Amino acid sequence: MAWRAQLSRSMKELRILFCPSSPESSLTREFIEKNYKELKALNPKLPILIRECTGIEPQLWARYDMGVERGINLKGKVEPQIEKAVEELVKIGGALKR
């Protein structure tokens, strides 16, 4: 899980969007509750934005250098799949030209 400490090296911002009450977002809410503290502790200067919006599908967005953004829909994904999605965004950031 070395990728967890590399978030701040590969991206400028991580945003997690979800609905505070919908069942579709429940797995994303659980992921945030279990993992936010560790991710923030390993990447203290990286903005990790948690955005709640009624009726929205759960999503994960990363902003990289020069305004490049990538997003992944998290609907129906369980914790290991969400971790894999974050890891994928870290790899994308590492592959982008600086």
mmCIF file as gemmi writes it, N, C-alpha and C atoms, coordinates in Angstrom:
data_model
loop_
_atom_site.group_PDB
_atom_site.id
_atom_site.type_symbol
_atom_site.label_atom_id
_atom_site.label_alt_id
_atom_site.label_comp_id
_atom_site.label_asym_id
_atom_site.label_entity_id
_atom_site.label_seq_id
_atom_site.pdbx_PDB_ins_code
_atom_site.Cartn_x
_atom_site.Cartn_y
_atom_site.Cartn_z
_atom_site.occupancy
_atom_site.B_iso_or_equiv
_atom_site.pdbx_formal_charge
_atom_site.auth_seq_id
_atom_site.auth_asym_id
_atom_site.pdbx_PDB_model_num
ATOM 1 N N . MET Axp A 1 ? 0.812 -1.186 0 1 0 ? 1 A 1
ATOM 2 C CA . MET Axp A 1 ? 0 0 0 1 0 ? 1 A 1
ATOM 3 C C . MET Axp A 1 ? 0.861 1.258 0 1 0 ? 1 A 1
ATOM 4 N N . ALA Axp A 2 ? 2.002 1.197 -0.647 1 0 ? 2 A 1
ATOM 5 C CA . ALA Axp A 2 ? 2.896 2.351 -0.712 1 0 ? 2 A 1
ATOM 6 C C . ALA Axp A 2 ? 2.27 3.511 -1.486 1 0 ? 2 A 1
ATOM 7 N N . TRP Axp A 3 ? 1.3 3.207 -2.316 1 0 ? 3 A 1
ATOM 8 C CA . TRP Axp A 3 ? 0.652 4.258 -3.099 1 0 ? 3 A 1
ATOM 9 C C . TRP Axp A 3 ? -0.047 5.27 -2.205 1 0 ? 3 A 1
ATOM 10 N N . ARG Axp A 4 ? -0.47 4.872 -1.017 1 0 ? 4 A 1
ATOM 11 C CA . ARG Axp A 4 ? -1.189 5.773 -0.112 1 0 ? 4 A 1
ATOM 12 C C . ARG Axp A 4 ? -0.35 7.004 0.242 1 0 ? 4 A 1
ATOM 13 N N . ALA Axp A 5 ? 0.938 6.815 0.411 1 0 ? 5 A 1
ATOM 14 C CA . ALA Axp A 5 ? 1.819 7.932 0.769 1 0 ? 5 A 1
ATOM 15 C C . ALA Axp A 5 ? 2.228 8.749 -0.451 1 0 ? 5 A 1
ATOM 16 N N . GLN Axp A 6 ? 1.889 8.301 -1.648 1 0 ? 6 A 1
ATOM 17 C CA . GLN Axp A 6 ? 2.288 8.994 -2.863 1 0 ? 6 A 1
ATOM 18 C C . GLN Axp A 6 ? 1.186 9.861 -3.464 1 0 ? 6 A 1
ATOM 19 N N . LEU Axp A 7 ? 0.066 9.965 -2.789 1 0 ? 7 A 1
ATOM 20 C CA . LEU Axp A 7 ? -1.019 10.797 -3.317 1 0 ? 7 A 1
ATOM 21 C C . LEU Axp A 7 ? -0.536 12.212 -3.59 1 0 ? 7 A 1
ATOM 22 N N . SER Axp A 8 ? 0.128 12.814 -2.628 1 0 ? 8 A 1
ATOM 23 C CA . SER Axp A 8 ? 0.542 14.211 -2.766 1 0 ? 8 A 1
ATOM 24 C C . SER Axp A 8 ? 1.642 14.386 -3.801 1 0 ? 8 A 1
ATOM 25 N N . ARG Axp A 9 ? 2.349 13.338 -4.151 1 0 ? 9 A 1
ATOM 26 C CA . ARG Axp A 9 ? 3.391 13.441 -5.171 1 0 ? 9 A 1
ATOM 27 C C . ARG Axp A 9 ? 2.825 13.368 -6.579 1 0 ? 9 A 1
ATOM 28 N N . SER Axp A 10 ? 1.66 12.751 -6.721 1 0 ? 10 A 1
ATOM 29 C CA . SER Axp A 10 ? 1.136 12.537 -8.067 1 0 ? 10 A 1
ATOM 30 C C . SER Axp A 10 ? -0.074 13.399 -8.415 1 0 ? 10 A 1
ATOM 31 N N . MET Axp A 11 ? -0.686 14.062 -7.413 1 0 ? 11 A 1
ATOM 32 C CA . MET Axp A 11 ? -1.862 14.883 -7.712 1 0 ? 11 A 1
ATOM 33 C C . MET Axp A 11 ? -1.879 16.138 -6.857 1 0 ? 11 A 1
ATOM 34 N N . LYS Axp A 12 ? -2.661 17.089 -7.285 1 0 ? 12 A 1
ATOM 35 C CA . LYS Axp A 12 ? -2.795 18.366 -6.583 1 0 ? 12 A 1
ATOM 36 C C . LYS Axp A 12 ? -3.979 18.372 -5.621 1 0 ? 12 A 1
ATOM 37 N N . GLU Axp A 13 ? -4.989 17.53 -5.916 1 0 ? 13 A 1
ATOM 38 C CA . GLU Axp A 13 ? -6.21 17.533 -5.113 1 0 ? 13 A 1
ATOM 39 C C . GLU Axp A 13 ? -6.959 16.228 -5.345 1 0 ? 13 A 1
ATOM 40 N N . LEU Axp A 14 ? -7.583 15.726 -4.287 1 0 ? 14 A 1
ATOM 41 C CA . LEU Axp A 14 ? -8.445 14.548 -4.373 1 0 ? 14 A 1
ATOM 42 C C . LEU Axp A 14 ? -9.815 14.937 -3.854 1 0 ? 14 A 1
ATOM 43 N N . ARG Axp A 15 ? -10.863 14.696 -4.661 1 0 ? 15 A 1
ATOM 44 C CA . ARG Axp A 15 ? -12.236 15.013 -4.257 1 0 ? 15 A 1
ATOM 45 C C . ARG Axp A 15 ? -13.066 13.74 -4.255 1 0 ? 15 A 1
ATOM 46 N N . ILE Axp A 16 ? -13.855 13.606 -3.209 1 0 ? 16 A 1
ATOM 47 C CA . ILE Axp A 16 ? -14.78 12.48 -3.106 1 0 ? 16 A 1
ATOM 48 C C . ILE Axp A 16 ? -16.179 13.071 -2.984 1 0 ? 16 A 1
ATOM 49 N N . LEU Axp A 17 ? -17.041 12.744 -3.943 1 0 ? 17 A 1
ATOM 50 C CA . LEU Axp A 17 ? -18.409 13.253 -3.963 1 0 ? 17 A 1
ATOM 51 C C . LEU Axp A 17 ? -19.365 12.109 -3.679 1 0 ? 17 A 1
ATOM 52 N N . PHE Axp A 18 ? -20.388 12.379 -2.866 1 0 ? 18 A 1
ATOM 53 C CA . PHE Axp A 18 ? -21.369 11.342 -2.556 1 0 ? 18 A 1
ATOM 54 C C . PHE Axp A 18 ? -22.618 11.976 -1.969 1 0 ? 18 A 1
ATOM 55 N N . CYS Axp A 19 ? -23.687 11.192 -1.935 1 0 ? 19 A 1
ATOM 56 C CA . CYS Axp A 19 ? -24.949 11.608 -1.327 1 0 ? 19 A 1
ATOM 57 C C . CYS Axp A 19 ? -24.926 11.191 0.142 1 0 ? 19 A 1
ATOM 58 N N . PRO Axp A 20 ? -25.276 12.092 1.054 1 0 ? 20 A 1
ATOM 59 C CA . PRO Axp A 20 ? -25.219 11.756 2.478 1 0 ? 20 A 1
ATOM 60 C C . PRO Axp A 20 ? -26.27 10.749 2.942 1 0 ? 20 A 1
ATOM 61 N N . SER Axp A 21 ? -27.284 10.494 2.125 1 0 ? 21 A 1
ATOM 62 C CA . SER Axp A 21 ? -28.358 9.616 2.587 1 0 ? 21 A 1
ATOM 63 C C . SER Axp A 21 ? -28.689 8.437 1.676 1 0 ? 21 A 1
ATOM 64 N N . SER Axp A 22 ? -28.202 8.425 0.454 1 0 ? 22 A 1
ATOM 65 C CA . SER Axp A 22 ? -28.606 7.357 -0.467 1 0 ? 22 A 1
ATOM 66 C C . SER Axp A 22 ? -27.868 6.05 -0.189 1 0 ? 22 A 1
ATOM 67 N N . PRO Axp A 23 ? -28.558 4.927 -0.411 1 0 ? 23 A 1
ATOM 68 C CA . PRO Axp A 23 ? -27.91 3.623 -0.233 1 0 ? 23 A 1
ATOM 69 C C . PRO Axp A 23 ? -26.759 3.411 -1.229 1 0 ? 23 A 1
ATOM 70 N N . GLU Axp A 24 ? -26.857 4.042 -2.405 1 0 ? 24 A 1
ATOM 71 C CA . GLU Axp A 24 ? -25.804 3.9 -3.417 1 0 ? 24 A 1
ATOM 72 C C . GLU Axp A 24 ? -24.474 4.459 -2.935 1 0 ? 24 A 1
ATOM 73 N N . SER Axp A 25 ? -24.524 5.449 -2.048 1 0 ? 25 A 1
ATOM 74 C CA . SER Axp A 25 ? -23.308 6.082 -1.543 1 0 ? 25 A 1
ATOM 75 C C . SER Axp A 25 ? -22.826 5.504 -0.219 1 0 ? 25 A 1
ATOM 76 N N . SER Axp A 26 ? -23.53 4.533 0.317 1 0 ? 26 A 1
ATOM 77 C CA . SER Axp A 26 ? -23.182 4.014 1.645 1 0 ? 26 A 1
ATOM 78 C C . SER Axp A 26 ? -21.778 3.406 1.682 1 0 ? 26 A 1
ATOM 79 N N . LEU Axp A 27 ? -21.389 2.699 0.641 1 0 ? 27 A 1
ATOM 80 C CA . LEU Axp A 27 ? -20.058 2.091 0.62 1 0 ? 27 A 1
ATOM 81 C C . LEU Axp A 27 ? -18.968 3.158 0.534 1 0 ? 27 A 1
ATOM 82 N N . THR Axp A 28 ? -19.242 4.225 -0.177 1 0 ? 28 A 1
ATOM 83 C CA . THR Axp A 28 ? -18.29 5.333 -0.258 1 0 ? 28 A 1
ATOM 84 C C . THR Axp A 28 ? -18.17 6.023 1.091 1 0 ? 28 A 1
ATOM 85 N N . ARG Axp A 29 ? -19.281 6.219 1.769 1 0 ? 29 A 1
ATOM 86 C CA . ARG Axp A 29 ? -19.247 6.819 3.114 1 0 ? 29 A 1
ATOM 87 C C . ARG Axp A 29 ? -18.421 5.959 4.067 1 0 ? 29 A 1
ATOM 88 N N . GLU Axp A 30 ? -18.604 4.642 3.994 1 0 ? 30 A 1
ATOM 89 C CA . GLU Axp A 30 ? -17.836 3.726 4.842 1 0 ? 30 A 1
ATOM 90 C C . GLU Axp A 30 ? -16.343 3.829 4.532 1 0 ? 30 A 1
ATOM 91 N N . PHE Axp A 31 ? -16.007 3.908 3.247 1 0 ? 31 A 1
ATOM 92 C CA . PHE Axp A 31 ? -14.601 4.04 2.853 1 0 ? 31 A 1
ATOM 93 C C . PHE Axp A 31 ? -13.984 5.298 3.463 1 0 ? 31 A 1
ATOM 94 N N . ILE Axp A 32 ? -14.714 6.403 3.396 1 0 ? 32 A 1
ATOM 95 C CA . ILE Axp A 32 ? -14.213 7.655 3.953 1 0 ? 32 A 1
ATOM 96 C C . ILE Axp A 32 ? -14.01 7.526 5.461 1 0 ? 32 A 1
ATOM 97 N N . GLU Axp A 33 ? -14.987 6.962 6.144 1 0 ? 33 A 1
ATOM 98 C CA . GLU Axp A 33 ? -14.889 6.801 7.596 1 0 ? 33 A 1
ATOM 99 C C . GLU Axp A 33 ? -13.688 5.953 8.001 1 0 ? 33 A 1
ATOM 100 N N . LYS Axp A 34 ? -13.386 4.926 7.234 1 0 ? 34 A 1
ATOM 101 C CA . LYS Axp A 34 ? -12.293 4.019 7.574 1 0 ? 34 A 1
ATOM 102 C C . LYS Axp A 34 ? -10.916 4.526 7.135 1 0 ? 34 A 1
ATOM 103 N N . ASN Axp A 35 ? -10.849 5.297 6.036 1 0 ? 35 A 1
ATOM 104 C CA . ASN Axp A 35 ? -9.561 5.585 5.422 1 0 ? 35 A 1
ATOM 105 C C . ASN Axp A 35 ? -9.119 7.04 5.425 1 0 ? 35 A 1
ATOM 106 N N . TYR Axp A 36 ? -10.022 7.976 5.692 1 0 ? 36 A 1
ATOM 107 C CA . TYR Axp A 36 ? -9.658 9.392 5.583 1 0 ? 36 A 1
ATOM 108 C C . TYR Axp A 36 ? -8.485 9.76 6.488 1 0 ? 36 A 1
ATOM 109 N N . LYS Axp A 37 ? -8.537 9.356 7.76 1 0 ? 37 A 1
ATOM 110 C CA . LYS Axp A 37 ? -7.487 9.733 8.715 1 0 ? 37 A 1
ATOM 111 C C . LYS Axp A 37 ? -6.107 9.287 8.249 1 0 ? 37 A 1
ATOM 112 N N . GLU Axp A 38 ? -6.014 8.056 7.793 1 0 ? 38 A 1
ATOM 113 C CA . GLU Axp A 38 ? -4.714 7.541 7.35 1 0 ? 38 A 1
ATOM 114 C C . GLU Axp A 38 ? -4.228 8.262 6.095 1 0 ? 38 A 1
ATOM 115 N N . LEU Axp A 39 ? -5.125 8.449 5.119 1 0 ? 39 A 1
ATOM 116 C CA . LEU Axp A 39 ? -4.725 9.14 3.895 1 0 ? 39 A 1
ATOM 117 C C . LEU Axp A 39 ? -4.258 10.557 4.195 1 0 ? 39 A 1
ATOM 118 N N . LYS Axp A 40 ? -4.963 11.248 5.074 1 0 ? 40 A 1
ATOM 119 C CA . LYS Axp A 40 ? -4.603 12.626 5.422 1 0 ? 40 A 1
ATOM 120 C C . LYS Axp A 40 ? -3.298 12.662 6.215 1 0 ? 40 A 1
ATOM 121 N N . ALA Axp A 41 ? -3.102 11.698 7.115 1 0 ? 41 A 1
ATOM 122 C CA . ALA Axp A 41 ? -1.867 11.647 7.903 1 0 ? 41 A 1
ATOM 123 C C . ALA Axp A 41 ? -0.645 11.401 7.008 1 0 ? 41 A 1
ATOM 124 N N . LEU Axp A 42 ? -0.814 10.583 5.983 1 0 ? 42 A 1
ATOM 125 C CA . LEU Axp A 42 ? 0.29 10.296 5.062 1 0 ? 42 A 1
ATOM 126 C C . LEU Axp A 42 ? 0.515 11.402 4.039 1 0 ? 42 A 1
ATOM 127 N N . ASN Axp A 43 ? -0.504 12.244 3.821 1 0 ? 43 A 1
ATOM 128 C CA . ASN Axp A 43 ? -0.441 13.326 2.831 1 0 ? 43 A 1
ATOM 129 C C . ASN Axp A 43 ? -0.999 14.607 3.441 1 0 ? 43 A 1
ATOM 130 N N . PRO Axp A 44 ? -0.331 15.166 4.451 1 0 ? 44 A 1
ATOM 131 C CA . PRO Axp A 44 ? -0.911 16.279 5.203 1 0 ? 44 A 1
ATOM 132 C C . PRO Axp A 44 ? -1.147 17.557 4.393 1 0 ? 44 A 1
ATOM 133 N N . LYS Axp A 45 ? -0.391 17.765 3.337 1 0 ? 45 A 1
ATOM 134 C CA . LYS Axp A 45 ? -0.547 18.997 2.555 1 0 ? 45 A 1
ATOM 135 C C . LYS Axp A 45 ? -1.49 18.844 1.363 1 0 ? 45 A 1
ATOM 136 N N . LEU Axp A 46 ? -1.904 17.624 1.084 1 0 ? 46 A 1
ATOM 137 C CA . LEU Axp A 46 ? -2.809 17.381 -0.045 1 0 ? 46 A 1
ATOM 138 C C . LEU Axp A 46 ? -4.241 17.698 0.348 1 0 ? 46 A 1
ATOM 139 N N . PRO Axp A 47 ? -4.912 18.562 -0.41 1 0 ? 47 A 1
ATOM 140 C CA . PRO Axp A 47 ? -6.335 18.785 -0.139 1 0 ? 47 A 1
ATOM 141 C C . PRO Axp A 47 ? -7.151 17.526 -0.498 1 0 ? 47 A 1
ATOM 142 N N . ILE Axp A 48 ? -7.776 16.949 0.492 1 0 ? 48 A 1
ATOM 143 C CA . ILE Axp A 48 ? -8.69 15.822 0.276 1 0 ? 48 A 1
ATOM 144 C C . ILE Axp A 48 ? -10.073 16.36 0.607 1 0 ? 48 A 1
ATOM 145 N N . LEU Axp A 49 ? -10.827 16.651 -0.438 1 0 ? 49 A 1
ATOM 146 C CA . LEU Axp A 49 ? -12.113 17.317 -0.29 1 0 ? 49 A 1
ATOM 147 C C . LEU Axp A 49 ? -13.246 16.299 -0.272 1 0 ? 49 A 1
ATOM 148 N N . ILE Axp A 50 ? -14.071 16.373 0.75 1 0 ? 50 A 1
ATOM 149 C CA . ILE Axp A 50 ? -15.233 15.508 0.885 1 0 ? 50 A 1
ATOM 150 C C . ILE Axp A 50 ? -16.456 16.37 0.581 1 0 ? 50 A 1
ATOM 151 N N . ARG Axp A 51 ? -17.169 16.047 -0.477 1 0 ? 51 A 1
ATOM 152 C CA . ARG Axp A 51 ? -18.313 16.845 -0.911 1 0 ? 51 A 1
ATOM 153 C C . ARG Axp A 51 ? -19.585 16.024 -0.88 1 0 ? 51 A 1
ATOM 154 N N . GLU Axp A 52 ? -20.542 16.476 -0.081 1 0 ? 52 A 1
ATOM 155 C CA . GLU Axp A 52 ? -21.845 15.828 0.007 1 0 ? 52 A 1
ATOM 156 C C . GLU Axp A 52 ? -22.853 16.626 -0.813 1 0 ? 52 A 1
ATOM 157 N N . CYS Axp A 53 ? -23.652 15.912 -1.602 1 0 ? 53 A 1
ATOM 158 C CA . CYS Axp A 53 ? -24.674 16.554 -2.417 1 0 ? 53 A 1
ATOM 159 C C . CYS Axp A 53 ? -25.827 15.566 -2.582 1 0 ? 53 A 1
ATOM 160 N N . THR Axp A 54 ? -26.995 15.976 -2.2 1 0 ? 54 A 1
ATOM 161 C CA . THR Axp A 54 ? -28.162 15.101 -2.27 1 0 ? 54 A 1
ATOM 162 C C . THR Axp A 54 ? -28.437 14.685 -3.708 1 0 ? 54 A 1
ATOM 163 N N . GLY Axp A 55 ? -28.607 13.38 -3.905 1 0 ? 55 A 1
ATOM 164 C CA . GLY Axp A 55 ? -28.984 12.854 -5.21 1 0 ? 55 A 1
ATOM 165 C C . GLY Axp A 55 ? -27.843 12.564 -6.159 1 0 ? 55 A 1
ATOM 166 N N . ILE Axp A 56 ? -26.602 12.791 -5.768 1 0 ? 56 A 1
ATOM 167 C CA . ILE Axp A 56 ? -25.479 12.56 -6.675 1 0 ? 56 A 1
ATOM 168 C C . ILE Axp A 56 ? -24.959 11.13 -6.522 1 0 ? 56 A 1
ATOM 169 N N . GLU Axp A 57 ? -24.46 10.562 -7.619 1 0 ? 57 A 1
ATOM 170 C CA . GLU Axp A 57 ? -23.815 9.259 -7.546 1 0 ? 57 A 1
ATOM 171 C C . GLU Axp A 57 ? -22.417 9.439 -6.965 1 0 ? 57 A 1
ATOM 172 N N . PRO Axp A 58 ? -21.92 8.467 -6.215 1 0 ? 58 A 1
ATOM 173 C CA . PRO Axp A 58 ? -20.588 8.603 -5.636 1 0 ? 58 A 1
ATOM 174 C C . PRO Axp A 58 ? -19.51 8.637 -6.726 1 0 ? 58 A 1
ATOM 175 N N . GLN Axp A 59 ? -18.586 9.57 -6.567 1 0 ? 59 A 1
ATOM 176 C CA . GLN Axp A 59 ? -17.535 9.771 -7.556 1 0 ? 59 A 1
ATOM 177 C C . GLN Axp A 59 ? -16.225 10.1 -6.862 1 0 ? 59 A 1
ATOM 178 N N . LEU Axp A 60 ? -15.135 9.837 -7.575 1 0 ? 60 A 1
ATOM 179 C CA . LEU Axp A 60 ? -13.8 10.14 -7.099 1 0 ? 60 A 1
ATOM 180 C C . LEU Axp A 60 ? -13.117 10.95 -8.191 1 0 ? 60 A 1
ATOM 181 N N . TRP Axp A 61 ? -12.576 12.112 -7.841 1 0 ? 61 A 1
ATOM 182 C CA . TRP Axp A 61 ? -11.921 12.979 -8.809 1 0 ? 61 A 1
ATOM 183 C C . TRP Axp A 61 ? -10.531 13.338 -8.333 1 0 ? 61 A 1
ATOM 184 N N . ALA Axp A 62 ? -9.589 13.353 -9.259 1 0 ? 62 A 1
ATOM 185 C CA . ALA Axp A 62 ? -8.226 13.791 -8.968 1 0 ? 62 A 1
ATOM 186 C C . ALA Axp A 62 ? -7.889 14.941 -9.905 1 0 ? 62 A 1
ATOM 187 N N . ARG Axp A 63 ? -7.26 15.974 -9.344 1 0 ? 63 A 1
ATOM 188 C CA . ARG Axp A 63 ? -6.766 17.099 -10.159 1 0 ? 63 A 1
ATOM 189 C C . ARG Axp A 63 ? -5.253 17.027 -10.148 1 0 ? 63 A 1
ATOM 190 N N . TYR Axp A 64 ? -4.686 17.105 -11.356 1 0 ? 64 A 1
ATOM 191 C CA . TYR Axp A 64 ? -3.242 17.006 -11.533 1 0 ? 64 A 1
ATOM 192 C C . TYR Axp A 64 ? -2.685 18.355 -11.976 1 0 ? 64 A 1
ATOM 193 N N . ASP Axp A 65 ? -1.419 18.361 -12.353 1 0 ? 65 A 1
ATOM 194 C CA . ASP Axp A 65 ? -0.797 19.579 -12.865 1 0 ? 65 A 1
ATOM 195 C C . ASP Axp A 65 ? -1.508 20.078 -14.122 1 0 ? 65 A 1
ATOM 196 N N . MET Axp A 66 ? -1.423 21.37 -14.331 1 0 ? 66 A 1
ATOM 197 C CA . MET Axp A 66 ? -1.954 22.036 -15.526 1 0 ? 66 A 1
ATOM 198 C C . MET Axp A 66 ? -3.447 21.816 -15.715 1 0 ? 66 A 1
ATOM 199 N N . GLY Axp A 67 ? -4.192 21.641 -14.63 1 0 ? 67 A 1
ATOM 200 C CA . GLY Axp A 67 ? -5.647 21.559 -14.691 1 0 ? 67 A 1
ATOM 201 C C . GLY Axp A 67 ? -6.218 20.255 -15.207 1 0 ? 67 A 1
ATOM 202 N N . VAL Axp A 68 ? -5.401 19.248 -15.386 1 0 ? 68 A 1
ATOM 203 C CA . VAL Axp A 68 ? -5.877 17.948 -15.857 1 0 ? 68 A 1
ATOM 204 C C . VAL Axp A 68 ? -6.642 17.269 -14.724 1 0 ? 68 A 1
ATOM 205 N N . GLU Axp A 69 ? -7.833 16.745 -15.036 1 0 ? 69 A 1
ATOM 206 C CA . GLU Axp A 69 ? -8.653 16.046 -14.043 1 0 ? 69 A 1
ATOM 207 C C . GLU Axp A 69 ? -9.101 14.693 -14.581 1 0 ? 69 A 1
ATOM 208 N N . ARG Axp A 70 ? -9.196 13.748 -13.682 1 0 ? 70 A 1
ATOM 209 C CA . ARG Axp A 70 ? -9.712 12.423 -14.02 1 0 ? 70 A 1
ATOM 210 C C . ARG Axp A 70 ? -10.72 12.025 -12.951 1 0 ? 70 A 1
ATOM 211 N N . GLY Axp A 71 ? -11.798 11.39 -13.369 1 0 ? 71 A 1
ATOM 212 C CA . GLY Axp A 71 ? -12.837 10.974 -12.438 1 0 ? 71 A 1
ATOM 213 C C . GLY Axp A 71 ? -13.209 9.515 -12.62 1 0 ? 71 A 1
ATOM 214 N N . ILE Axp A 72 ? -13.683 8.906 -11.532 1 0 ? 72 A 1
ATOM 215 C CA . ILE Axp A 72 ? -14.115 7.513 -11.551 1 0 ? 72 A 1
ATOM 216 C C . ILE Axp A 72 ? -15.437 7.422 -10.792 1 0 ? 72 A 1
ATOM 217 N N . ASN Axp A 73 ? -16.416 6.771 -11.389 1 0 ? 73 A 1
ATOM 218 C CA . ASN Axp A 73 ? -17.701 6.555 -10.738 1 0 ? 73 A 1
ATOM 219 C C . ASN Axp A 73 ? -17.542 5.424 -9.722 1 0 ? 73 A 1
ATOM 220 N N . LEU Axp A 74 ? -18.012 5.642 -8.505 1 0 ? 74 A 1
ATOM 221 C CA . LEU Axp A 74 ? -17.861 4.659 -7.431 1 0 ? 74 A 1
ATOM 222 C C . LEU Axp A 74 ? -19.146 3.899 -7.113 1 0 ? 74 A 1
ATOM 223 N N . LYS Axp A 75 ? -20.185 4.105 -7.897 1 0 ? 75 A 1
ATOM 224 C CA . LYS Axp A 75 ? -21.47 3.463 -7.622 1 0 ? 75 A 1
ATOM 225 C C . LYS Axp A 75 ? -21.313 1.944 -7.569 1 0 ? 75 A 1
ATOM 226 N N . GLY Axp A 76 ? -21.717 1.351 -6.445 1 0 ? 76 A 1
ATOM 227 C CA . GLY Axp A 76 ? -21.686 -0.088 -6.286 1 0 ? 76 A 1
ATOM 228 C C . GLY Axp A 76 ? -20.319 -0.677 -5.972 1 0 ? 76 A 1
ATOM 229 N N . LYS Axp A 77 ? -19.303 0.155 -5.839 1 0 ? 77 A 1
ATOM 230 C CA . LYS Axp A 77 ? -17.967 -0.359 -5.557 1 0 ? 77 A 1
ATOM 231 C C . LYS Axp A 77 ? -17.771 -0.548 -4.055 1 0 ? 77 A 1
ATOM 232 N N . VAL Axp A 78 ? -17.163 -1.663 -3.692 1 0 ? 78 A 1
ATOM 233 C CA . VAL Axp A 78 ? -16.854 -1.952 -2.292 1 0 ? 78 A 1
ATOM 234 C C . VAL Axp A 78 ? -15.46 -1.408 -1.971 1 0 ? 78 A 1
ATOM 235 N N . GLU Axp A 79 ? -15.08 -1.451 -0.69 1 0 ? 79 A 1
ATOM 236 C CA . GLU Axp A 79 ? -13.837 -0.824 -0.244 1 0 ? 79 A 1
ATOM 237 C C . GLU Axp A 79 ? -12.596 -1.22 -1.059 1 0 ? 79 A 1
ATOM 238 N N . PRO Axp A 80 ? -12.342 -2.496 -1.327 1 0 ? 80 A 1
ATOM 239 C CA . PRO Axp A 80 ? -11.151 -2.834 -2.124 1 0 ? 80 A 1
ATOM 240 C C . PRO Axp A 80 ? -11.191 -2.231 -3.532 1 0 ? 80 A 1
ATOM 241 N N . GLN Axp A 81 ? -12.379 -2.127 -4.101 1 0 ? 81 A 1
ATOM 242 C CA . GLN Axp A 81 ? -12.511 -1.534 -5.439 1 0 ? 81 A 1
ATOM 243 C C . GLN Axp A 81 ? -12.271 -0.029 -5.381 1 0 ? 81 A 1
ATOM 244 N N . ILE Axp A 82 ? -12.713 0.622 -4.321 1 0 ? 82 A 1
ATOM 245 C CA . ILE Axp A 82 ? -12.484 2.059 -4.172 1 0 ? 82 A 1
ATOM 246 C C . ILE Axp A 82 ? -10.993 2.314 -3.965 1 0 ? 82 A 1
ATOM 247 N N . GLU Axp A 83 ? -10.337 1.483 -3.159 1 0 ? 83 A 1
ATOM 248 C CA . GLU Axp A 83 ? -8.891 1.604 -2.971 1 0 ? 83 A 1
ATOM 249 C C . GLU Axp A 83 ? -8.172 1.453 -4.307 1 0 ? 83 A 1
ATOM 250 N N . LYS Axp A 84 ? -8.605 0.489 -5.102 1 0 ? 84 A 1
ATOM 251 C CA . LYS Axp A 84 ? -8.01 0.262 -6.428 1 0 ? 84 A 1
ATOM 252 C C . LYS Axp A 84 ? -8.212 1.488 -7.317 1 0 ? 84 A 1
ATOM 253 N N . ALA Axp A 85 ? -9.378 2.128 -7.212 1 0 ? 85 A 1
ATOM 254 C CA . ALA Axp A 85 ? -9.648 3.327 -8.009 1 0 ? 85 A 1
ATOM 255 C C . ALA Axp A 85 ? -8.707 4.469 -7.606 1 0 ? 85 A 1
ATOM 256 N N . VAL Axp A 86 ? -8.49 4.643 -6.303 1 0 ? 86 A 1
ATOM 257 C CA . VAL Axp A 86 ? -7.565 5.685 -5.838 1 0 ? 86 A 1
ATOM 258 C C . VAL Axp A 86 ? -6.157 5.365 -6.318 1 0 ? 86 A 1
ATOM 259 N N . GLU Axp A 87 ? -5.762 4.112 -6.199 1 0 ? 87 A 1
ATOM 260 C CA . GLU Axp A 87 ? -4.434 3.698 -6.662 1 0 ? 87 A 1
ATOM 261 C C . GLU Axp A 87 ? -4.273 3.962 -8.156 1 0 ? 87 A 1
ATOM 262 N N . GLU Axp A 88 ? -5.317 3.702 -8.929 1 0 ? 88 A 1
ATOM 263 C CA . GLU Axp A 88 ? -5.289 3.955 -10.373 1 0 ? 88 A 1
ATOM 264 C C . GLU Axp A 88 ? -5.072 5.441 -10.658 1 0 ? 88 A 1
ATOM 265 N N . LEU Axp A 89 ? -5.736 6.3 -9.893 1 0 ? 89 A 1
ATOM 266 C CA . LEU Axp A 89 ? -5.558 7.747 -10.074 1 0 ? 89 A 1
ATOM 267 C C . LEU Axp A 89 ? -4.144 8.177 -9.707 1 0 ? 89 A 1
ATOM 268 N N . VAL Axp A 90 ? -3.545 7.535 -8.715 1 0 ? 90 A 1
ATOM 269 C CA . VAL Axp A 90 ? -2.147 7.825 -8.357 1 0 ? 90 A 1
ATOM 270 C C . VAL Axp A 90 ? -1.231 7.439 -9.517 1 0 ? 90 A 1
ATOM 271 N N . LYS Axp A 91 ? -1.464 6.28 -10.115 1 0 ? 91 A 1
ATOM 272 C CA . LYS Axp A 91 ? -0.644 5.825 -11.247 1 0 ? 91 A 1
ATOM 273 C C . LYS Axp A 91 ? -0.788 6.762 -12.447 1 0 ? 91 A 1
ATOM 274 N N . ILE Axp A 92 ? -2.01 7.241 -12.694 1 0 ? 92 A 1
ATOM 275 C CA . ILE Axp A 92 ? -2.235 8.175 -13.793 1 0 ? 92 A 1
ATOM 276 C C . ILE Axp A 92 ? -1.41 9.434 -13.565 1 0 ? 92 A 1
ATOM 277 N N . GLY Axp A 93 ? -1.452 9.943 -12.335 1 0 ? 93 A 1
ATOM 278 C CA . GLY Axp A 93 ? -0.686 11.143 -12.002 1 0 ? 93 A 1
ATOM 279 C C . GLY Axp A 93 ? 0.801 10.948 -12.152 1 0 ? 93 A 1
ATOM 280 N N . GLY Axp A 94 ? 1.299 9.775 -11.823 1 0 ? 94 A 1
ATOM 281 C CA . GLY Axp A 94 ? 2.71 9.483 -11.966 1 0 ? 94 A 1
ATOM 282 C C . GLY Axp A 94 ? 3.15 9.395 -13.425 1 0 ? 94 A 1
ATOM 283 N N . ALA Axp A 95 ? 2.216 9.034 -14.298 1 0 ? 95 A 1
ATOM 284 C CA . ALA Axp A 95 ? 2.535 8.884 -15.727 1 0 ? 95 A 1
ATOM 285 C C . ALA Axp A 95 ? 2.409 10.199 -16.507 1 0 ? 95 A 1
ATOM 286 N N . LEU Axp A 96 ? 1.726 11.191 -15.943 1 0 ? 96 A 1
ATOM 287 C CA . LEU Axp A 96 ? 1.558 12.456 -16.653 1 0 ? 96 A 1
ATOM 288 C C . LEU Axp A 96 ? 2.876 13.217 -16.716 1 0 ? 96 A 1
ATOM 289 N N . LYS Axp A 97 ? 3.095 13.925 -17.81 1 0 ? 97 A 1
ATOM 290 C CA . LYS Axp A 97 ? 4.302 14.751 -17.954 1 0 ? 97 A 1
ATOM 291 C C . LYS Axp A 97 ? 4.183 15.971 -17.062 1 0 ? 97 A 1
ATOM 292 N N . ARG Axp A 98 ? 5.272 16.362 -16.477 1 0 ? 98 A 1
ATOM 293 C CA . ARG Axp A 98 ? 5.298 17.538 -15.601 1 0 ? 98 A 1
ATOM 294 C C . ARG Axp A 98 ? 6.015 18.668 -16.268 1 0 ? 98 A 1
